[in-house]
Amino acid sequence: MSQNSNEAAPNESGPEPTTSVPTSQFRRPSPTLCLDHDQHEPCLHRSHWAQTDIRELTFHSLAAVAAEVDAAGPPRWLFKGVIVAGDYGVMSAEDKAGKTWAVIDAAVSCAAGLAWFVEFACEDPGPVLVFFGEGSRRKAVRRIRAVAESKGLTREQADALPIVLCFRAPRLGNAEHLELIRQAAALHRPKLVIVDPLYLAAGGAKGSDLYSMGELLQKAQHVAQEIGASLIISHHWNKGGTGDGHDRASGVGPGAWGRFLISVAVKSRRSDPATGESTVCQKWSLRGDEIPDTEMGLIRRVHEEIPGDLSSAMHYSVQRDDSATSGSGRQDDLSPAERKLLEAMRTAGRPEIVRQLVDRVAAKHGHGLQRETCSRALNRLAGMGLVDQIAPERVGMAAQWFVVDEAAGQVA
């Protein structure tokens, strides 16, 4: 199939171009049915293809499609177990849940060929095209360097990653913006395109209108598919819903459109007054048309090298913690007394009464615990599902406490 001879070709050298396309170039040629002589199939004529926002209809026999699929070789994962290379979908979360940190981690992981969240191997690495509608250039660079450092990269390696940034959310319903995205994609050939966030890119479209939202998102989808790139669009939860799953994403359009859906709930958050470190415990729900429904817990920590100094480096880390999804509570949100008692029970390896547990705490830490403190801590641990007790057999005997399961007894 012939493409317009004026279509932008990749620039192998020289400074990055600033793309500007006059409105007059967006013509609507009358499509004509033609024969694709390579495949011997009818298609719509592709003249002025790069200058128009019309999506053309092509028709292929099953035999031709099957041959094309087989010739392409085995499919690949972008991030193994989560996103198939070339797929498109939505990552939604409540306010301040860390959507931007998550997409930056995805961008750095894809560009460097490293695992997303140290968990999902990148099998289709390459350049990344990111549209940031929120935040500043300084904040973006600071976060990218922090994520890269957490993956073992130096600042020089981080700054050299093939990540292309646009600090404006594209209007996905605007033909000129779509053409600029298409030209940037043709120039940089990204493996991953990220739009953050949807509410700015939607340009006033109603998320509750399935048909108009689907048409809007499909335009971005087609641009990514033309070059075989995966597409992640970040989205917000609705304000009035309940629960912490995919149904919380605002509107019905994004959820119906995406081939993969990622939902992020905050289970707890806290800040260390001494170091300023922020700790957020998250529950991630993953769903896709080629992956099983999955839930996992993550703990994300961020702190400044010099608290309060905006020019100092940021440090970022993520670790897996499935207690958020197993019903066993939040170990990262325990008080010092709760941690010590949980540690004592794990060390004992068998049910023990409170006095025995307090003796273990005293031997390990040089001090015991007050009766009221122990009662409050044990009751809370039991309420979180981390520990349980064996009731006394008769009056005058004490209850014996134990860890519900060994995995829950691991003190972070």
VMD Tcl script that draws the C-alpha trace (Angstrom):
set ca {
  {0.00 0.00 0.00}
  {1.38 3.36 -0.92}
  {1.82 6.06 1.67}
  {1.93 9.80 1.14}
  {5.36 10.83 -0.13}
  {5.35 13.80 2.26}
  {5.08 11.60 5.36}
  {7.78 12.41 7.87}
  {10.76 10.02 7.82}
  {12.84 9.28 10.92}
  {15.62 11.83 11.43}
  {18.78 9.94 12.32}
  {20.83 13.00 13.25}
  {20.55 16.62 14.22}
  {18.39 18.32 16.86}
  {14.93 17.08 17.64}
  {12.41 18.83 15.39}
  {9.54 20.94 16.67}
  {6.58 19.61 14.74}
  {3.99 22.07 13.54}
  {1.28 21.18 11.05}
  {-0.89 23.89 9.43}
  {-4.62 23.34 9.63}
  {-4.83 23.58 5.84}
  {-3.00 20.27 5.50}
  {-5.89 18.35 7.05}
  {-7.82 17.55 3.91}
  {-10.58 15.03 3.53}
  {-9.99 13.26 0.23}
  {-12.81 11.19 -1.14}
  {-11.83 7.56 -0.53}
  {-12.03 5.21 -3.47}
  {-12.09 1.44 -3.45}
  {-8.89 0.01 -4.85}
  {-7.08 -3.30 -5.11}
  {-4.06 -4.04 -2.95}
  {-1.97 -5.77 -5.59}
  {0.36 -7.33 -3.00}
  {-2.48 -9.09 -1.21}
  {-5.00 -9.12 -4.09}
  {-7.56 -7.63 -1.80}
  {-9.73 -4.51 -2.04}
  {-8.91 -1.56 0.19}
  {-9.66 2.15 0.38}
  {-7.17 4.36 -1.40}
  {-4.54 5.74 0.98}
  {-3.57 8.97 -0.78}
  {-3.14 11.83 1.70}
  {-3.27 9.17 4.45}
  {-0.94 11.07 6.81}
  {-2.86 14.35 6.45}
  {-6.34 13.07 7.22}
  {-8.07 11.93 10.36}
  {-10.39 9.64 8.39}
  {-9.96 6.05 9.45}
  {-10.10 3.93 6.33}
  {-11.78 0.56 5.98}
  {-9.76 -2.35 4.65}
  {-11.01 -5.82 3.80}
  {-8.94 -9.00 4.07}
  {-9.63 -12.67 3.57}
  {-9.17 -14.91 6.60}
  {-6.39 -16.76 4.76}
  {-4.46 -13.52 4.22}
  {-4.87 -12.47 7.86}
  {-3.82 -15.88 9.15}
  {-0.74 -15.87 6.93}
  {0.18 -12.38 8.14}
  {-0.22 -13.39 11.81}
  {1.86 -16.55 11.34}
  {4.58 -14.64 9.49}
  {4.84 -12.12 12.33}
  {6.21 -14.81 14.63}
  {5.34 -15.48 18.28}
  {3.61 -12.63 20.14}
  {5.61 -10.78 22.79}
  {4.86 -9.21 26.12}
  {5.60 -5.57 26.76}
  {5.55 -6.38 30.48}
  {5.22 -10.12 31.06}
  {1.94 -11.17 32.58}
  {0.38 -7.70 32.41}
  {0.53 -6.03 28.97}
  {0.86 -7.78 25.63}
  {3.08 -5.84 23.19}
  {0.88 -3.64 21.02}
  {-2.12 -3.70 23.37}
  {-3.88 -0.63 24.72}
  {-5.59 0.03 28.03}
  {-6.28 2.13 31.09}
  {-4.62 2.50 34.48}
  {-7.08 4.10 36.91}
  {-6.57 5.11 40.53}
  {-7.86 7.33 43.27}
  {-6.40 10.82 43.71}
  {-2.77 10.89 44.83}
  {-2.45 7.12 44.58}
  {0.75 7.46 42.55}
  {-0.43 7.18 38.92}
  {2.37 9.38 37.65}
  {5.00 7.41 39.59}
  {3.56 4.22 38.09}
  {3.67 5.45 34.47}
  {7.18 6.84 34.97}
  {8.25 3.43 36.29}
  {6.72 1.89 33.15}
  {8.49 4.40 30.90}
  {11.91 3.86 32.49}
  {11.43 0.09 32.51}
  {10.51 -0.04 28.82}
  {13.26 2.35 27.75}
  {15.92 0.48 29.77}
  {14.60 -3.03 29.14}
  {14.07 -3.64 32.88}
  {11.19 -5.07 34.91}
  {8.22 -2.85 35.74}
  {7.97 -2.64 39.54}
  {10.80 -5.19 39.72}
  {8.09 -7.76 39.03}
  {7.06 -7.76 35.35}
  {9.92 -8.37 32.91}
  {10.05 -6.09 29.87}
  {10.26 -8.30 26.77}
  {9.74 -5.62 24.11}
  {12.02 -2.73 25.16}
  {12.56 0.44 23.20}
  {11.78 4.17 23.01}
  {8.88 5.64 24.95}
  {6.68 8.62 24.08}
  {5.10 10.27 27.16}
  {2.49 13.04 27.33}
  {2.40 14.73 30.76}
  {-0.63 16.95 31.22}
  {0.17 17.62 34.88}
  {3.33 18.72 36.68}
  {6.45 20.49 35.49}
  {9.61 19.56 33.63}
  {11.66 19.76 36.81}
  {9.36 17.37 38.66}
  {9.32 14.93 35.74}
  {13.12 14.83 35.49}
  {13.48 14.47 39.25}
  {11.10 11.51 39.31}
  {12.58 9.82 36.24}
  {16.04 9.99 37.82}
  {14.68 8.59 41.10}
  {13.01 5.64 39.37}
  {16.09 5.00 37.23}
  {18.32 5.02 40.32}
  {16.07 2.43 41.98}
  {16.74 0.17 38.98}
  {20.52 0.54 39.26}
  {21.04 3.24 36.62}
  {23.32 6.24 37.06}
  {22.09 9.78 36.47}
  {23.95 9.86 33.16}
  {22.30 6.60 32.07}
  {18.90 7.91 33.16}
  {19.26 11.13 31.18}
  {20.30 9.15 28.08}
  {17.24 6.86 28.10}
  {15.19 6.96 24.86}
  {12.23 8.70 26.49}
  {10.55 11.49 24.50}
  {8.47 13.92 26.59}
  {5.65 16.30 25.72}
  {4.51 18.50 28.59}
  {0.98 18.91 27.38}
  {-1.92 16.48 27.22}
  {-2.91 16.02 23.58}
  {-6.53 16.66 22.61}
  {-7.43 13.24 21.31}
  {-10.46 14.64 19.49}
  {-8.38 17.23 17.65}
  {-7.22 16.21 14.16}
  {-4.13 18.44 14.29}
  {-3.01 16.97 17.62}
  {-3.53 13.44 16.32}
  {-1.41 14.24 13.28}
  {1.36 15.62 15.50}
  {1.26 12.45 17.60}
  {1.40 10.37 14.42}
  {4.42 12.29 13.15}
  {6.23 12.03 16.50}
  {5.49 8.30 16.58}
  {6.80 7.85 13.03}
  {9.95 9.76 13.96}
  {10.78 8.09 17.29}
  {9.18 4.63 16.72}
  {8.18 4.13 20.39}
  {7.39 0.74 21.85}
  {5.17 2.44 24.44}
  {3.00 5.56 24.34}
  {1.71 7.04 27.62}
  {-0.98 9.70 28.03}
  {-1.31 11.11 31.57}
  {-4.12 11.90 32.41}
  {-7.24 11.14 30.35}
  {-9.43 13.93 31.73}
  {-7.16 16.54 30.13}
  {-6.76 14.62 26.87}
  {-10.50 13.96 26.50}
  {-11.19 17.64 25.87}
  {-14.62 17.83 27.49}
  {-15.90 14.45 26.29}
  {-18.18 12.70 28.78}
  {-16.76 9.52 30.28}
  {-20.32 8.26 30.82}
  {-21.02 8.37 27.07}
  {-19.76 4.98 25.91}
  {-20.06 5.79 22.21}
  {-18.36 9.19 22.08}
  {-15.64 8.11 24.52}
  {-15.02 4.95 22.53}
  {-14.67 6.96 19.33}
  {-12.25 9.34 21.03}
  {-10.03 6.64 22.50}
  {-10.05 4.65 19.28}
  {-8.27 7.50 17.51}
  {-5.31 7.32 19.89}
  {-5.43 3.53 19.67}
  {-5.08 3.62 15.87}
  {-2.08 5.93 16.00}
  {-0.29 3.54 18.38}
  {-1.29 0.48 16.37}
  {0.10 1.94 13.15}
  {3.61 1.52 14.58}
  {2.92 -1.49 16.78}
  {3.26 0.45 20.06}
  {1.49 -0.29 23.33}
  {-0.68 2.49 24.76}
  {-1.30 3.28 28.45}
  {-3.76 6.03 29.39}
  {-3.97 7.03 33.06}
  {-7.38 7.80 34.48}
  {-9.03 8.88 37.74}
  {-11.55 7.08 39.89}
  {-15.03 8.48 40.27}
  {-15.67 10.33 43.50}
  {-18.90 8.74 44.65}
  {-18.32 5.02 44.01}
  {-17.53 2.26 46.43}
  {-14.97 -0.52 46.38}
  {-11.46 -0.52 45.01}
  {-11.67 -2.33 41.67}
  {-12.07 -1.57 37.99}
  {-15.64 -0.32 38.43}
  {-14.29 2.79 40.17}
  {-12.84 4.23 36.94}
  {-14.78 7.33 35.93}
  {-17.26 6.63 33.14}
  {-17.96 3.45 31.22}
  {-16.03 4.28 28.04}
  {-12.41 3.71 29.16}
  {-13.16 0.40 30.86}
  {-15.06 -0.97 27.86}
  {-12.35 0.17 25.43}
  {-9.17 -1.07 27.13}
  {-7.70 -4.48 26.33}
  {-6.07 -4.36 29.75}
  {-7.32 -2.62 32.87}
  {-5.21 -1.69 35.90}
  {-6.83 -0.33 39.05}
  {-4.84 1.05 41.98}
  {-6.27 1.48 45.48}
  {-4.50 3.01 48.46}
  {-4.81 0.77 51.52}
  {-2.75 3.00 53.80}
  {-0.28 5.86 53.70}
  {2.02 7.51 56.18}
  {4.97 9.91 56.42}
  {8.00 9.58 58.67}
  {8.31 12.89 60.56}
  {12.06 12.39 61.00}
  {13.08 11.56 57.42}
  {10.08 12.85 55.47}
  {9.78 9.46 53.75}
  {6.33 8.83 52.28}
  {5.08 5.23 52.35}
  {2.01 4.22 50.36}
  {0.58 0.69 50.51}
  {-1.35 -0.10 47.36}
  {-3.63 -2.83 46.09}
  {-3.27 -3.42 42.34}
  {-6.02 -5.18 40.36}
  {-5.07 -6.41 36.87}
  {-7.47 -7.58 34.18}
  {-7.06 -8.25 30.46}
  {-8.39 -10.27 27.56}
  {-5.27 -12.49 27.58}
  {-4.35 -12.49 31.28}
  {-6.13 -13.92 34.32}
  {-7.67 -11.49 36.80}
  {-4.91 -10.80 39.32}
  {-4.53 -8.80 42.52}
  {-1.26 -7.87 44.18}
  {0.02 -5.54 46.86}
  {2.84 -3.02 46.48}
  {4.57 -0.74 48.96}
  {6.03 2.41 47.42}
  {8.46 4.58 49.35}
  {9.75 8.02 48.35}
  {12.02 10.43 50.20}
  {14.31 13.37 49.50}
  {18.03 13.01 50.09}
  {17.88 16.29 52.01}
  {14.36 16.72 53.44}
  {12.82 19.98 52.29}
  {15.52 20.68 49.68}
  {13.75 20.70 46.29}
  {17.06 20.55 44.45}
  {18.25 17.40 46.23}
  {17.81 13.97 44.68}
  {14.69 11.95 45.32}
  {14.89 8.26 46.21}
  {12.21 5.78 45.20}
  {11.62 2.11 45.92}
  {8.87 -0.45 45.36}
  {8.43 -3.87 46.92}
  {5.81 -6.59 46.57}
  {3.53 -7.12 49.56}
  {0.49 -9.30 48.99}
  {-0.90 -8.93 52.49}
  {-3.12 -6.23 50.96}
  {-4.90 -8.90 48.91}
  {-4.69 -11.94 51.20}
  {-6.85 -10.49 53.95}
  {-3.94 -10.74 56.40}
  {-3.77 -7.03 57.16}
  {-1.15 -4.36 56.71}
  {2.21 -5.21 58.25}
  {3.68 -1.94 57.04}
  {1.10 -0.01 59.09}
  {1.81 -1.62 62.48}
  {2.74 0.18 65.69}
  {6.10 -0.65 67.35}
  {4.36 -2.74 70.00}
  {2.39 -4.69 67.39}
  {5.57 -5.39 65.43}
  {7.40 -6.62 68.52}
  {4.60 -8.94 69.58}
  {4.24 -10.31 66.06}
  {7.99 -10.88 65.93}
  {7.89 -12.64 69.32}
  {5.11 -14.99 68.19}
  {6.98 -15.82 65.02}
  {10.15 -16.53 66.99}
  {8.27 -18.76 69.42}
  {6.88 -20.91 66.61}
  {4.09 -22.17 68.90}
  {1.19 -20.65 70.86}
  {2.29 -18.71 73.95}
  {0.59 -16.67 76.64}
  {1.08 -12.90 76.86}
  {3.61 -13.11 79.71}
  {5.86 -15.39 77.64}
  {5.61 -13.06 74.64}
  {6.48 -10.02 76.78}
  {9.52 -11.89 78.13}
  {10.66 -12.46 74.54}
  {10.19 -8.78 73.76}
  {12.21 -7.79 76.84}
  {15.02 -10.22 75.97}
  {15.22 -8.86 72.43}
  {14.67 -5.15 72.99}
  {15.67 -4.57 76.62}
  {12.19 -3.57 77.81}
  {8.78 -5.15 78.27}
  {5.28 -3.95 77.39}
  {2.43 -2.75 79.60}
  {-0.61 -5.01 80.00}
  {-2.94 -2.44 78.40}
  {-0.52 -1.97 75.47}
  {-0.35 -5.72 74.89}
  {-4.13 -6.12 75.02}
  {-4.71 -3.30 72.54}
  {-1.95 -4.51 70.19}
  {-3.04 -8.16 70.21}
  {-6.67 -7.28 69.62}
  {-5.72 -5.11 66.65}
  {-3.45 -7.82 65.21}
  {-6.31 -10.28 65.56}
  {-8.69 -7.85 63.87}
  {-6.27 -7.56 60.95}
  {-6.20 -11.34 60.62}
  {-2.49 -11.64 61.47}
  {-2.83 -13.55 64.75}
  {-5.35 -15.65 66.66}
  {-5.71 -17.10 70.12}
  {-6.50 -20.41 71.80}
  {-9.10 -19.80 74.45}
  {-8.20 -20.96 77.99}
  {-9.54 -24.34 78.97}
  {-10.72 -23.19 82.38}
  {-11.02 -20.12 84.55}
  {-7.71 -18.77 85.75}
  {-5.73 -19.86 82.69}
  {-4.50 -17.40 80.04}
  {-5.19 -17.44 76.31}
  {-2.35 -18.51 74.04}
  {-1.50 -16.40 70.98}
  {-0.04 -17.51 67.66}
  {0.60 -16.25 64.12}
  {-2.16 -17.26 61.68}
  {0.33 -18.31 59.01}
  {4.08 -18.07 58.62}
  {3.89 -15.76 55.60}
  {1.83 -13.25 57.57}
  {4.36 -13.42 60.40}
  {7.18 -11.91 58.36}
  {7.88 -8.50 59.88}
  {8.89 -6.00 57.21}
}
mol new
graphics top color blue
foreach p $ca { graphics top sphere $p radius 0.5 }
foreach p [lrange $ca 0 end-1] q [lrange $ca 1 end] { graphics top cylinder $p $q radius 0.2 }
display resetview
